[in-house]
Amino acid sequence: MKQIGVGILGFGTVGAGVADGLLKHRDVMAKRLGVDIVLRKIADLDITTDRGIQVPDGILTTDAKGVIADPEVQIVVETIGGTGIARTFVLSALEAGKCVVTANKKLLAEYGAEIFDTAAKHGVDIYFGAAVGGGIPIIRVLREGLAGNDIESIHGILNGTCNYILTRMEQEGLAFDVVLKDAQRLGYAEANPSLDVDGFDTAHKACILASLAFGFQPRLDQVDVEGIRNLAGEDVKYAADFGYRIKLLACVARHGDEVEVGVHPTLVPFSHMLSNVNDAFNAVMVKGDMSDYTMYYGRGAGRAPTASTVVGDIGDIARNLAHGETRYTRGAPDYAEGRVGLRPSGEIRSKFYMRFLVADKAGAFGTIASILGRHGVSISAASQKAGGVGNQPVPVVVLAHEAKAADLHRALAEIKDSGVIGGEPVALRIL
């Protein structure tokens, strides 16, 4: 049986999980794939800390360049993360004719074109199934399972930290800051949680999904990104009163020759399957022209789920190499390059939820309704909430029919300047 050697760069949480999987399941993978996958090397600056697994003598090294150059290593697995030395090592491995597996969504979202072009130039594969959705095989679905479909839209809950926070805010009535601190204590959130709670982790993944589904790589700095840091508990409660649950959603959808890519806290109806994805779980719903809606659910992060997908990618490449072939010399297709572009965020149409602190005076709400109407924003429902003592402003929640985001923002700016509300108006999208 042909042997294929693997070298892992990075021996942190995911790297240790990958090593554990390769060592534990070597025999069963050989039987299933017809190729013997051998863990040759693991490189990390720290090779003394106990990772909870036993590796054979001689595997651990601090020389990552040596792993890449090793003739017995045909597959290089990058689990370092970030866009610094990880990018250098991935490019070096591809240039050395080695196939690469990575779970690094930030690297692919920001430098994907360079990396995929390098892979194509040297005729090697790059797999990145764990970069989006952890243990959910959504990358494989788009590359293979739905390859015969024109993808129409993708909506995803792609960050377990945010979903955990939103679930507890709703179920326990807690404020964002309270749940965030608890999430950090439990290990669900980093000490610096901005990548997660400000939506950029989800945006990286949305860009990767857009590249696979629609054949072009959106620029991250052009994607409309809004996180959950400023989400108020009362909006979670008021949304529930109308039959909605708030989720941080990535939306990727095609509209003619433009593709919408965005990340926003979004009201999802209780009856929708994505509404019932709770805690740290992820889910992705894809609509294809032939398949219609399909949904993929599971753990989006963590050592074992992420390592599971990485090991699966290693197995695919090893089987390809055993038969002398490659399958994905371009990681992101360019079949639509020059034919589709990113839809400007202001042109995106959506239903909206709005909350105003309305002045306690005659005609105040009428002014709001009139301004919205002049900007083409039509009200579908409104509710005055308890609050406002004496002459204090009263919370009023408004739901609007579908409107252009730019029209809504112009209306909100005019309402704020009208003097009939206190504080900042709140606007959230509705799925």
C-alpha positions in Angstrom: 0.0 0.0 0.0 1.4 3.4 -1.0 2.4 5.7 1.9 1.7 9.4 2.0 3.6 11.6 4.5 2.0 14.5 6.4 3.7 17.4 8.2 1.8 19.6 10.6 2.8 23.2 11.2 1.4 24.4 14.5 0.8 22.2 17.5 -2.0 24.1 19.2 -5.6 23.1 19.8 -6.4 22.2 16.2 -2.9 20.9 15.3 -3.0 18.5 18.3 -6.4 17.4 17.3 -5.3 16.6 13.7 -2.2 14.7 15.0 -4.4 12.7 17.4 -6.9 11.8 14.6 -4.1 10.7 12.2 -2.5 8.5 14.8 -5.6 7.0 16.2 -7.3 6.3 12.9 -4.4 5.4 10.6 -5.5 1.8 10.2 -9.1 2.5 9.5 -8.3 5.3 7.1 -5.9 3.0 5.2 -8.8 0.4 4.8 -11.3 3.1 3.7 -9.0 5.0 1.4 -6.5 2.4 0.1 -3.5 4.6 1.1 -1.4 4.6 4.3 -1.3 8.2 5.7 1.8 8.6 7.9 2.4 11.5 10.3 6.0 12.4 9.7 6.6 15.7 11.4 5.0 18.3 13.7 6.6 21.7 13.9 6.0 24.3 16.6 8.1 26.8 18.6 6.9 25.0 21.8 7.5 21.3 21.7 7.6 20.7 25.4 4.1 21.6 26.6 1.8 18.6 27.1 -1.0 18.6 24.5 -2.7 15.5 25.9 -1.5 13.1 23.2 1.5 10.8 22.7 3.4 11.2 19.5 6.2 8.9 18.4 9.8 9.9 19.0 11.4 12.1 16.4 8.2 13.7 15.1 8.3 17.0 17.1 10.6 19.7 15.7 11.0 23.5 15.9 12.1 23.6 12.2 9.0 24.4 10.1 11.1 25.0 7.0 12.7 21.6 7.4 9.2 20.0 7.5 8.3 21.7 4.2 11.6 20.6 2.6 11.3 17.0 3.9 11.0 14.7 0.8 9.0 12.3 2.9 6.3 14.9 3.5 3.8 15.2 0.6 1.0 17.1 2.5 1.7 20.1 4.7 -1.1 21.0 7.2 -1.1 24.6 8.4 -2.8 25.1 11.8 -0.8 28.2 12.9 -3.5 30.8 12.1 -3.3 34.4 11.1 -1.8 36.0 8.0 1.9 36.4 9.0 4.2 33.4 9.1 1.3 31.1 8.2 1.1 32.8 4.8 4.8 32.5 4.3 4.8 28.8 5.1 1.7 28.0 3.0 3.2 29.7 -0.1 6.6 28.0 0.5 4.9 24.6 0.7 3.0 25.2 -2.5 6.1 26.4 -4.3 7.9 23.3 -3.1 5.3 21.2 -4.8 3.5 20.1 -1.6 -0.2 19.9 -1.3 -1.6 22.0 1.6 -4.5 21.7 4.0 -5.5 24.7 6.1 -8.3 25.8 8.4 -7.2 29.5 8.2 -10.2 31.5 7.1 -8.5 34.9 7.6 -5.6 33.9 5.4 -7.9 32.7 2.6 -10.3 35.6 2.8 -7.5 38.2 2.6 -4.8 36.4 0.5 -6.9 33.7 -1.3 -6.2 34.9 -4.8 -2.4 34.8 -4.3 -2.6 31.4 -2.6 -4.9 29.7 -5.1 -2.8 31.1 -8.0 0.3 29.7 -6.5 -1.3 26.3 -6.1 -2.4 26.4 -9.7 1.0 27.5 -10.9 2.7 24.5 -9.2 -0.1 22.0 -10.0 -0.9 21.1 -6.4 -4.0 20.9 -4.3 -5.1 23.2 -1.4 -8.0 22.0 0.7 -9.6 24.2 3.3 -12.8 22.4 4.4 -12.5 23.5 8.1 -12.1 27.2 7.3 -15.9 27.6 7.3 -18.1 25.8 9.7 -15.5 23.7 11.6 -16.9 20.2 11.6 -19.6 21.0 9.0 -18.6 19.9 5.5 -20.0 23.0 3.7 -16.9 23.6 1.6 -17.2 20.0 0.2 -20.9 20.6 -0.4 -20.2 23.6 -2.6 -17.3 22.1 -4.3 -18.9 18.7 -5.0 -22.4 18.0 -3.7 -24.0 21.0 -5.3 -21.6 21.5 -8.2 -24.4 21.0 -10.7 -26.5 23.8 -9.2 -26.6 27.5 -9.8 -26.4 28.7 -6.2 -28.9 31.4 -5.5 -28.3 32.2 -1.8 -26.4 31.2 1.3 -27.4 32.2 4.8 -25.3 31.0 7.7 -24.7 31.2 11.4 -21.0 30.9 11.3 -19.7 32.0 14.7 -20.3 29.9 17.7 -19.2 32.6 20.2 -21.9 35.0 18.9 -24.5 32.4 18.7 -23.8 31.3 22.3 -24.1 34.9 23.5 -27.3 35.5 21.6 -28.9 32.3 22.9 -28.3 33.2 26.5 -29.4 36.8 26.0 -32.7 35.6 24.7 -33.2 32.6 27.1 -32.0 34.3 30.3 -32.7 37.9 29.6 -29.1 38.8 30.2 -27.2 41.8 28.8 -24.5 41.4 26.2 -21.6 42.4 28.5 -22.7 39.9 31.2 -22.9 36.9 28.8 -19.6 37.9 27.1 -17.7 37.8 30.4 -19.2 34.4 31.1 -18.3 33.2 27.6 -14.7 34.2 28.2 -14.6 32.4 31.5 -15.9 29.2 29.9 -13.5 29.5 26.9 -16.2 30.2 24.3 -14.8 33.7 23.7 -11.2 35.0 23.5 -9.8 37.6 25.9 -10.0 40.0 23.0 -13.3 39.0 21.4 -13.5 41.7 18.7 -12.9 39.3 15.8 -15.9 37.3 16.8 -18.4 39.8 18.3 -17.7 42.6 15.7 -18.6 40.2 12.9 -15.2 39.9 11.1 -14.7 36.2 11.7 -18.1 35.6 10.1 -17.2 38.0 7.3 -14.0 36.1 6.5 -16.1 32.9 6.1 -18.8 34.7 4.0 -16.1 35.8 1.5 -14.9 32.2 1.2 -18.4 31.0 0.6 -19.0 33.7 -2.0 -15.8 32.8 -3.9 -16.9 29.1 -4.1 -20.6 29.8 -4.9 -20.3 32.6 -7.3 -16.8 32.4 -8.7 -15.3 35.7 -7.6 -13.4 36.8 -4.5 -15.0 39.8 -2.7 -12.7 42.3 -1.0 -13.2 42.1 2.8 -13.0 45.9 3.2 -15.9 46.3 0.8 -18.2 43.9 2.7 -20.9 45.4 5.0 -20.1 44.0 8.5 -22.0 44.6 11.7 -21.5 42.6 14.9 -23.5 42.1 18.0 -21.5 44.3 20.5 -24.1 47.0 20.5 -27.1 44.8 20.5 -29.5 45.7 23.4 -31.3 43.2 25.4 -34.6 45.0 24.9 -34.3 44.4 21.1 -33.9 40.7 21.7 -37.1 40.8 23.8 -39.1 43.0 21.4 -38.1 40.8 18.4 -39.4 37.8 20.3 -42.7 39.6 20.9 -43.1 39.8 17.1 -42.1 36.1 16.6 -38.5 36.6 15.7 -35.1 35.5 17.2 -32.0 37.5 16.5 -29.0 35.7 15.0 -25.7 37.0 13.5 -26.2 36.0 9.9 -23.9 35.9 7.0 -25.8 36.5 3.8 -24.4 35.7 0.4 -26.9 36.0 -2.5 -26.8 36.6 -6.2 -29.0 39.3 -7.8 -28.3 39.2 -11.6 -24.7 40.3 -12.2 -24.2 41.4 -8.6 -23.6 39.4 -5.4 -24.7 40.5 -2.0 -22.2 39.7 0.8 -22.9 41.0 4.3 -22.9 40.2 8.0 -25.6 41.5 10.3 -27.6 40.8 13.4 -30.8 39.6 11.8 -34.4 38.8 12.9 -35.2 35.3 11.9 -38.8 33.9 12.3 -39.3 31.3 15.0 -40.6 29.0 12.2 -37.3 29.1 10.3 -34.8 26.3 10.8 -31.9 28.8 11.4 -33.9 30.3 14.2 -33.6 27.1 16.2 -29.8 26.8 16.0 -28.7 27.6 19.5 -25.6 27.8 21.8 -22.2 27.4 20.1 -23.6 25.4 17.1 -23.3 26.6 13.5 -25.6 26.1 10.5 -25.6 27.0 6.8 -28.6 27.0 4.5 -28.0 26.9 0.8 -30.5 27.5 -2.0 -29.7 26.0 -5.4 -31.7 26.2 -8.5 -32.0 22.4 -8.7 -31.6 21.3 -5.0 -33.8 24.1 -3.6 -33.0 24.6 0.1 -30.6 22.3 2.0 -29.2 22.9 5.5 -26.0 21.8 7.2 -25.7 21.8 11.0 -23.0 21.0 13.5 -20.2 22.3 15.7 -18.5 25.1 14.0 -15.3 25.1 16.2 -13.4 23.2 18.7 -10.5 20.8 18.6 -12.3 17.6 17.6 -14.9 18.9 15.1 -12.3 21.1 13.2 -9.7 18.4 13.2 -12.3 16.0 11.8 -12.7 18.1 8.7 -8.9 18.7 8.4 -8.2 14.9 8.6 -10.9 14.3 6.0 -9.2 16.8 3.7 -5.9 15.0 4.2 -7.5 11.7 3.3 -8.9 13.2 0.1 -5.5 14.6 -1.0 -3.7 11.4 0.0 -6.1 9.3 -2.1 -5.6 11.7 -5.1 -1.8 11.5 -4.7 -1.9 7.7 -4.5 -3.5 7.8 -8.0 -1.1 10.4 -9.3 -3.7 13.2 -9.7 -4.8 16.5 -8.2 -8.4 17.7 -8.1 -8.4 21.4 -7.1 -5.5 23.2 -8.6 -7.5 26.3 -7.9 -9.1 26.6 -4.5 -11.5 29.3 -5.5 -13.1 29.1 -9.0 -12.9 32.1 -11.3 -15.6 31.1 -13.7 -17.5 34.4 -13.0 -14.5 36.7 -12.9 -15.3 39.9 -14.6 -19.0 39.0 -15.0 -20.2 39.5 -11.4 -19.4 42.1 -8.8 -20.2 43.0 -5.3 -23.6 44.7 -4.8 -23.2 48.0 -3.0 -24.5 47.7 0.6 -26.9 50.6 0.1 -28.6 48.8 -2.8 -29.4 45.7 -0.8 -33.1 45.3 -0.1 -34.5 43.8 3.2 -37.4 44.0 5.6 -36.4 46.0 8.7 -37.0 46.2 12.5 -36.6 49.6 14.0 -36.8 50.9 17.6 -37.2 54.6 18.5 -37.4 56.4 21.8 -40.3 58.7 20.8 -41.0 62.0 22.4 -44.2 62.2 24.5 -45.9 64.8 22.4 -48.7 65.0 19.9 -47.8 64.0 16.3 -44.4 62.6 17.1 -45.0 59.1 15.7 -46.9 60.7 12.7 -43.7 62.6 11.9 -41.7 59.3 11.9 -44.2 57.6 9.7 -44.3 60.5 7.3 -40.4 60.6 7.0 -40.2 56.9 6.4 -42.9 57.1 3.7 -41.2 59.9 1.9 -38.1 57.7 1.6 -40.0 54.6 0.3 -40.1 52.8 3.6 -43.5 51.3 4.3 -44.6 50.3 7.8 -46.1 46.8 8.3 -46.5 46.8 12.1 -45.8 49.1 15.1 -46.0 48.7 18.8 -45.6 51.1 21.7 -43.7 49.4 24.6 -44.0 50.0 28.3 -41.7 52.8 29.5 -41.5 56.5 29.5 -42.6 58.1 32.8 -44.0 61.6 32.8 -42.5 63.4 29.8 -39.8 60.8 29.1 -39.6 59.3 25.6 -41.5 56.1 25.0 -40.0 53.0 23.2 -41.8 52.3 19.9 -41.0 49.3 17.7 -41.7 49.5 14.0 -41.5 46.7 11.4 -41.1 47.8 7.7 -41.8 46.1 4.4 -38.9 45.5 2.1 -36.8 48.6 1.3 -33.4 49.6 0.1 -30.9 50.0 2.9 -29.7 53.4 1.6 -33.3 54.7 1.7 -33.8 53.5 5.2 -30.6 55.1 6.4 -31.5 58.4 4.9 -34.9 58.2 6.6 -33.3 57.4 10.0 -30.9 60.3 9.7 -33.8 62.7 9.0 -35.8 61.2 11.8 -32.9 61.8 14.2 -32.6 65.4 13.1 -36.4 66.0 13.4 -36.3 66.3 17.2 -39.1 63.7 17.8 -36.9 61.0 19.1 -34.2 60.7 21.8 -30.9 58.8 21.4 -30.0 56.8 18.4 -32.6 54.9 16.4 -32.0 51.1 16.1 -32.4 49.3 12.8 -32.0 45.5 12.2 -32.6 43.4 9.1 -35.3 40.8 9.0 -34.7 37.5 7.1 
